[in-house]
Amino acid sequence: MGVKKDISNNLKKYLLGNRIAALRGVISSLKADLKAILGDYVKTDGDISITADMDEISGRVVFNISFAAREIYEAGTVLK
C-alpha cells in the first residue's frame, strides 16, 4: 500500500510542477499582451504585476493583476 501512495504522490508532484512551469510562461505572455492592450487606454507607470494562485486539488487558477496609470486617455480618441 505504501508504494501505491508514493507513486500517486510523485505523480501529483510531477503534474503540479508541469502546470506551475506552464503558468510561468502564461504569466510572462499575459504581461506583455496586457501592456500592449493597456497602451490604448492608459499610460502605465511602472510594471504590471500579475500573480496567480493555483488550487492543487481543483486545478483552478486565480489571477491577480495590478498596475498604476500615469494618464488615462479619453475613450473616443484612442478607439479604432
Residue, then its C-alpha position, 0 to 999 in steps of 0.5 A: m500500500g505504501v508504494k501505491k501512495d508514493i507513486s500517486n504522490n510523485l505523480k501529483k508532484y510531477l503534474l503540479g510542477n508541469r502546470i506551475a512551469a506552464l503558468r510561468g510562461v502564461i504569466s510572462s505572455l499575459k504581461a506583455d499582451l496586457k501592456a500592449i492592450l493597456g497602451d490604448y487606454v492608459k499610460t502605465d507607470g511602472d510594471i504590471s504585476i500579475t500573480a496567480d494562485m493555483d488550487e492543487i486539488s481543483g486545478r483552478v487558477v486565480f489571477n491577480i493583476s495590478f498596475a498604476a496609470r500615469e494618464i488615462y486617455e479619453a475613450g473616443t480618441v484612442l478607439k479604432 
